[in-house]
Amino acid sequence: MERGRSEHMDSEMRTKPQALIAFLVVAFVILIWGCSPQSKNEKLTVGMELAYPPFEMTDVQNHPTGVSADLAKALGTFLGKEVEIQNLPFDGLIPALKTGRINLIISSMTATPERAQSIDFSDAYVKTGLCLLCGTNSNIQSMRDLDQPGKTVVVKLGTTGHAYASSNLKRAQVRVLEKEDACVLEIVQGKADAFIYDQMSTFKNWQRHQETTRPVLKPFQEESWSIGVRKGDVELLRQVNAFLKDFRAKGGFEELGDRYLKEQKEAFRQLGYPFYF
């Protein structure tokens, strides 16, 4: 009895340390996995201002939708990461990216040299440009026609149209307004000769006011939209560019154009202008 009991105790004493060591090894592996960059970076936080349909907007349940939201979700699928979209004011997107609140900006953002000093940009995914919204009776066809004494130009504060007018218009009067609708109203009421704005918005504003406005849609300054990435985040930038190449090759941008911009796509085809994507 004593011998058998003693052997049982010896067996327990040998087994317990082995079990303890195995437990510690498993716990260590779990701890390391939980603290690994892969685990910490499973969520991709994307900033956009949900106020620019059909690119950035909300549905009836107030959920993000539109071209940019779908693009963000497709990127998340490509990278195998959950996507969280944060609705932020446009002028707060770059500060949020620089401080690490968000990982990316996908918000119809023009890649300008000034912005590129603060953040990095992906390859372009939209080609657009500055053009003109004029009055129905106006004979303006180009910036040369517009930049003349007696002509009045309206621009929205802080836009690339504002920057262009400030640097390039020497003879026309430039009026700077805070809201896009206010600029359009100046054209509708005949108080200004042209509104300098992006191609897509100009088309939409003309659609709303076809009786009083006329678009000059051929861009006089080409621009591109890109995805914003934090300075120095080389690996994420590489992954984003790989996604954009793959998404384009598989017809993803064509599908987004058909889903959200079908009417504009057909209009641009008839006018002979390249479509945005």
C-alpha positions as CSV (number, residue, x, y, z in Angstrom):
1,M,0.0,0.0,0.0
2,E,2.7,2.4,1.0
3,R,4.8,1.6,-2.0
4,G,1.9,2.0,-4.4
5,R,0.9,5.2,-2.8
6,S,4.4,6.5,-3.0
7,E,4.7,5.7,-6.7
8,H,1.4,7.5,-7.3
9,M,2.7,10.6,-5.5
10,D,6.0,10.4,-7.5
11,S,4.0,10.3,-10.7
12,E,1.9,13.3,-9.7
13,M,5.0,15.3,-8.8
14,R,6.5,14.5,-12.2
15,T,3.3,15.4,-14.0
16,K,2.4,18.7,-12.3
17,P,5.6,20.6,-13.3
18,Q,5.1,19.4,-16.9
19,A,1.5,20.5,-17.0
20,L,2.5,23.8,-15.4
21,I,5.2,24.4,-18.1
22,A,2.8,23.5,-20.9
23,F,0.2,25.9,-19.4
24,L,2.8,28.7,-19.2
25,V,3.9,28.1,-22.8
26,V,0.3,28.3,-24.1
27,A,-0.3,31.5,-22.0
28,F,2.8,33.1,-23.3
29,V,1.9,32.4,-27.0
30,I,-1.6,33.8,-26.4
31,L,-0.1,36.9,-24.8
32,I,2.3,37.5,-27.6
33,W,-0.4,37.0,-30.3
34,G,-2.7,39.4,-28.5
35,C,0.0,42.0,-28.4
36,S,1.2,41.5,-31.9
37,P,0.8,44.3,-34.5
38,Q,-1.4,42.0,-36.6
39,S,-3.9,41.8,-33.8
40,K,-3.8,45.5,-33.0
41,N,-4.2,46.5,-36.6
42,E,-7.2,44.4,-37.5
43,K,-9.4,47.4,-37.7
44,L,-8.9,50.0,-40.4
45,T,-10.2,53.4,-39.4
46,V,-11.1,55.6,-42.4
47,G,-12.0,59.3,-42.2
48,M,-14.4,61.0,-44.6
49,E,-16.8,63.8,-44.5
50,L,-20.3,62.3,-45.3
51,A,-21.6,65.4,-47.0
52,Y,-20.6,65.0,-50.7
53,P,-23.0,62.7,-52.5
54,P,-22.7,60.4,-54.3
55,F,-19.2,59.9,-53.0
56,E,-19.6,60.5,-49.3
57,M,-23.1,60.4,-47.8
58,T,-25.5,58.5,-45.4
59,D,-28.4,56.2,-46.1
60,V,-31.9,56.4,-44.5
61,Q,-30.5,54.6,-41.4
62,N,-27.7,57.2,-41.2
63,H,-25.1,54.6,-42.2
64,P,-22.1,55.6,-44.4
65,T,-22.7,54.9,-48.1
66,G,-21.6,56.1,-51.5
67,V,-18.5,55.6,-53.7
68,S,-16.0,56.3,-51.0
69,A,-17.7,54.2,-48.4
70,D,-17.9,51.2,-50.8
71,L,-14.2,51.8,-51.7
72,A,-13.2,51.7,-48.1
73,K,-15.1,48.5,-47.5
74,A,-13.5,46.9,-50.5
75,L,-10.1,47.9,-49.3
76,G,-10.9,46.3,-45.9
77,T,-11.9,43.1,-47.6
78,F,-8.7,43.1,-49.7
79,L,-6.5,43.6,-46.5
80,G,-8.6,41.2,-44.4
81,K,-9.5,44.0,-41.9
82,E,-12.6,45.3,-40.3
83,V,-13.4,48.9,-41.5
84,E,-14.6,51.7,-39.3
85,I,-15.7,54.9,-41.0
86,Q,-15.5,58.1,-39.0
87,N,-17.5,61.1,-40.2
88,L,-15.3,64.2,-39.7
89,P,-15.3,67.8,-41.0
90,F,-13.2,68.0,-44.2
91,D,-10.7,70.4,-42.7
92,G,-10.2,68.0,-39.7
93,L,-9.3,65.0,-41.8
94,I,-5.6,65.7,-42.2
95,P,-5.1,66.6,-38.5
96,A,-6.9,63.4,-37.5
97,L,-4.6,61.4,-39.8
98,K,-1.5,63.0,-38.4
99,T,-2.4,62.4,-34.8
100,G,-3.3,58.7,-35.4
101,R,-7.1,59.0,-34.8
102,I,-7.6,57.5,-38.3
103,N,-5.5,55.3,-40.6
104,L,-6.6,56.7,-43.9
105,I,-8.5,59.4,-45.7
106,I,-10.9,58.5,-48.4
107,S,-13.0,61.7,-49.0
108,S,-12.8,63.0,-52.5
109,M,-9.5,64.7,-51.6
110,T,-7.4,66.3,-54.3
111,A,-3.8,65.4,-54.0
112,T,-2.1,68.9,-53.9
113,P,1.5,69.7,-53.4
114,E,0.5,71.7,-50.2
115,R,-1.3,68.7,-48.7
116,A,1.6,66.4,-49.7
117,Q,3.8,68.3,-47.3
118,S,1.7,66.9,-44.4
119,I,0.6,63.5,-45.6
120,D,1.4,60.9,-48.3
121,F,-1.0,60.1,-51.1
122,S,-1.8,56.9,-53.0
123,D,-1.9,56.5,-56.7
124,A,-4.8,58.5,-58.2
125,Y,-8.2,56.8,-58.4
126,V,-10.2,59.7,-59.8
127,K,-9.3,62.1,-62.5
128,T,-11.2,65.4,-62.6
129,G,-10.4,69.1,-62.9
130,L,-11.6,72.6,-62.5
131,C,-14.2,74.0,-64.9
132,L,-16.8,76.7,-65.1
133,L,-20.5,77.2,-64.4
134,C,-21.8,80.2,-66.4
135,G,-25.1,81.9,-67.0
136,T,-27.3,80.6,-69.9
137,N,-26.7,83.8,-71.9
138,S,-23.0,84.0,-71.3
139,N,-20.6,83.5,-74.2
140,I,-17.6,82.5,-72.0
141,Q,-15.9,79.4,-73.3
142,S,-12.5,79.6,-71.6
143,M,-10.5,81.2,-68.8
144,R,-9.1,83.7,-71.3
145,D,-12.7,84.9,-72.0
146,L,-13.3,85.1,-68.2
147,D,-10.2,86.9,-67.1
148,Q,-11.2,90.3,-68.5
149,P,-12.1,93.7,-67.0
150,G,-15.7,93.8,-66.0
151,K,-16.1,90.1,-65.4
152,T,-16.9,88.7,-62.0
153,V,-15.9,85.3,-60.8
154,V,-17.1,83.5,-57.7
155,V,-15.2,80.8,-55.8
156,K,-15.8,78.7,-52.7
157,L,-13.5,79.5,-49.8
158,G,-10.6,77.1,-49.4
159,T,-11.1,75.1,-52.6
160,T,-8.6,74.5,-55.4
161,G,-10.8,76.9,-57.5
162,H,-10.2,79.6,-54.9
163,A,-6.4,78.9,-55.0
164,Y,-6.4,79.0,-58.8
165,A,-8.3,82.2,-59.0
166,S,-6.0,83.9,-56.5
167,S,-2.9,82.9,-58.4
168,N,-4.0,83.2,-62.0
169,L,-6.8,85.8,-62.5
170,K,-5.4,89.2,-63.0
171,R,-8.2,91.3,-64.6
172,A,-11.5,89.8,-63.5
173,Q,-13.0,90.5,-60.1
174,V,-12.9,87.5,-57.7
175,R,-15.5,87.1,-55.0
176,V,-14.9,84.5,-52.3
177,L,-18.0,82.9,-50.7
178,E,-18.2,80.3,-47.9
179,K,-20.9,78.0,-49.4
180,E,-21.2,76.2,-52.7
181,D,-24.9,77.0,-52.9
182,A,-24.2,80.7,-52.5
183,C,-21.8,80.6,-55.4
184,V,-24.4,78.8,-57.6
185,L,-27.0,81.4,-56.7
186,E,-24.8,84.2,-57.9
187,I,-24.8,82.5,-61.4
188,V,-28.5,81.7,-61.3
189,Q,-29.4,85.4,-60.5
190,G,-26.9,86.8,-63.0
191,K,-24.7,88.5,-60.4
192,A,-21.5,86.8,-61.5
193,D,-20.2,85.5,-64.8
194,A,-18.7,82.2,-63.7
195,F,-18.2,79.9,-60.8
196,I,-14.9,78.0,-60.7
197,Y,-15.4,74.5,-59.2
198,D,-14.7,70.8,-59.8
199,Q,-16.1,69.1,-62.8
200,M,-18.4,66.7,-61.0
201,S,-20.1,69.4,-58.9
202,T,-20.4,71.7,-61.9
203,F,-22.3,69.0,-63.8
204,K,-24.7,68.5,-60.8
205,N,-25.3,72.2,-60.3
206,W,-26.1,72.6,-64.0
207,Q,-28.5,69.7,-63.8
208,R,-30.4,71.5,-61.0
209,H,-30.5,74.8,-62.8
210,Q,-30.6,74.0,-66.5
211,E,-32.8,77.0,-67.4
212,T,-30.4,79.6,-65.9
213,T,-26.9,78.0,-66.1
214,R,-24.5,76.6,-68.7
215,P,-21.5,74.3,-67.9
216,V,-18.1,74.5,-69.5
217,L,-17.1,71.0,-68.5
218,K,-13.7,70.7,-70.2
219,P,-11.2,71.1,-67.4
220,F,-8.7,74.0,-67.6
221,Q,-6.7,72.5,-64.8
222,E,-6.6,68.7,-64.3
223,E,-6.7,67.3,-60.8
224,S,-6.8,63.9,-59.2
225,W,-8.2,62.4,-56.0
226,S,-6.1,60.0,-53.9
227,I,-6.2,58.1,-50.6
228,G,-4.4,59.9,-47.8
229,V,-1.9,58.0,-45.7
230,R,0.1,59.1,-42.7
231,K,3.6,60.3,-43.5
232,G,6.1,57.4,-43.4
233,D,3.5,54.6,-43.3
234,V,5.2,53.0,-46.2
235,E,3.7,49.5,-45.9
236,L,0.1,50.7,-45.7
237,L,0.7,52.9,-48.7
238,R,2.1,49.9,-50.6
239,Q,-1.0,47.9,-49.7
240,V,-3.4,50.7,-50.7
241,N,-1.7,51.0,-54.1
242,A,-1.8,47.3,-54.6
243,F,-5.5,47.3,-53.8
244,L,-6.3,50.2,-56.2
245,K,-4.5,48.4,-59.0
246,D,-6.3,45.1,-58.3
247,F,-9.7,46.8,-57.9
248,R,-9.4,48.6,-61.2
249,A,-8.2,45.5,-63.0
250,K,-11.3,43.6,-61.8
251,G,-13.7,46.3,-62.9
252,G,-14.5,47.7,-59.5
253,F,-14.4,51.3,-60.5
254,E,-16.6,50.6,-63.6
255,E,-19.1,49.0,-61.2
256,L,-19.1,52.0,-58.8
257,G,-19.6,54.4,-61.8
258,D,-22.6,52.4,-63.0
259,R,-24.0,52.2,-59.5
260,Y,-23.7,55.9,-58.4
261,L,-22.9,58.0,-61.5
262,K,-24.6,56.3,-64.4
263,E,-26.2,59.5,-65.7
264,Q,-23.0,61.5,-65.5
265,K,-21.1,58.6,-67.1
266,E,-23.4,58.6,-70.1
267,A,-23.4,62.4,-70.4
268,F,-19.6,62.5,-70.4
269,R,-19.5,59.8,-73.0
270,Q,-21.8,61.8,-75.3
271,L,-19.7,65.0,-74.7
272,G,-16.5,63.1,-75.4
273,Y,-15.0,63.8,-72.0
274,P,-13.1,61.2,-70.1
275,F,-15.0,59.8,-67.2
276,Y,-13.7,60.3,-63.7
277,F,-12.3,56.8,-62.9
